[in-house]
Amino acid sequence: MKILIAIDGSSHTQKAIEYLARHRNMFVDGNELVLVHVCIGVPGHVARHLSKGVISEYYTEETAKVIDPVKALLANHNIANYTIEQRHGHAAEEILKAAEAAKVELIVMGTHGHGIFGRALMGSVATKVVAETDISVLLVQ
């Protein structure tokens, strides 16, 4: 099975990975893991004043801040069967695009666990992903 794991550098990502590691016989062993990190895109009105090199460097640095600790966490759990995809833009939209492109069968995301009322008021990447995909989604709180 191919499993997409959305990573954002938060403690919620760590909880999701810890959950997968605890249940590695279902989610890790024998499966192909695709880690997806979405960096917030540089707005056009800002980007036009910056060189492509500066923008590229920004994406590289911001992505490393998220991906390096995740790689270390995976190494601590002896998990090596993963690839990493870096994207920039709106998180939910890019996660959905990545899931579709990779033809995954499961999307795993950490969630804040604000409950239905909180998500309705605040909006949520997880809520949007769940609402807009036919792929099974596992939310880890």
N, C-alpha and C positions, 0 to 999 in steps of 0.2 A: 504494500500500500504506500502511496505517496502522501506525506503529511506536511502541510505548511504550518510553520510556527511563526506568528507575528512577534517581532521583538522590538521593544522601544526603549530599553535601558532602565525601565522602572522595576520596582520590587515585584510588580505584578507579573512581569516577564520571568523573573527569577522563580516565582511560585509556580508558574506554568511549567517551566523546565524541570523543577524539582518534582512536580507531579508526574511528568512523563518518565523521569528517571526512576521513581518509585514503582511505576507500572511499566517498566521497560519491556516486559514480555508482550504487552499489548501495543505499545506505541513506539518502541525504539528498535528492538531486535527484529531484523528481517524487513524493516521498513526503510523507505527513502525519505529523509527529512530535508525540507527546504525552509531555511530560515530567511524571513523577509524583514528588512528594516526599511522604513520609509522616513526619509529626512524631509523636514518641511521645506518646500520650495522657496527659492529667493523670489520675492515679488518682482514683477516686470519693471516697476518704476524704480526699484533699487538696482536690479540687474543691469539696466542700461547704463549705469554709471560705474560699473565694475568690469574688469577684464574677465575673459573666460577662465583664465588661470586662477584668478582670485576666487571665482565662484566654484571652480573645481576643487580648489584647496579647502574651501569651506565645507563642501560635501564630504570630502575625504576625512577631514578632522572630526566633523560631527558624527559621521558613521563609525569611525574608529572608537569614539567614546562609548558607543553602544555595543559594537560587535566584539571588541577585545575582551570585556568582562564576560560576555556570553560564551565566547570560545573557551575561556578559562573554566567557567562553570561546567561546560560540556566535557572538557578534559578531566575535571575532577570526578565526573561520573563515567569516565571511559566511553564516552559517546563520540564516535568519529564519522558516522555515516550521515553526513549532512553536507549541503551546499548552502552558500549564502548569496542572496540576491539583494542588491542595494537599489533603492528607488528614491525618487523625490517627488513631492506633490502632496495631495490630500491622502491621508493615511488609509481610510476605508476604501477609497476608490482604487488606490494602488495595490492594496492587499487583495481586493477582488480581481483585479487584472492579473496579478501574479498567480493567484489560485487557478484562474481559468487557463492562463498560458501554460502552466506546469501540469495541468490536468490532475490536480490533487483530489484525493477522496475525503480528506478531513482538514479542517482549519482549526488550529489551536491558538487561543488567545488568553492572556491574563486579563482580568477585569477588576475594576474597583469595587464592584459589589454594592453599588448605591441602591439597588432595588428598582422596581418598575417606576415608581414615582420620581426618583432621582434621575433616572435615565431620560424620562419624558421631559423633565425640566432642563437638564444639562446637555442632552445630546451625548452621543457616545460612538466611538469608532466601532466597538463591539456590536452595539445595537444596529448600526447601519449595515455592518457585514452580515449579521444574522438575517436582517430584513431583506437583503438584496441578493442572496445566493441560494442556490439549490443544493450546495455542498453542505455536508454535515459540519457543524461547528461545535467544538468543545470549549466552553468558557471555564477557566479555572480561577476561583476566587481566593 
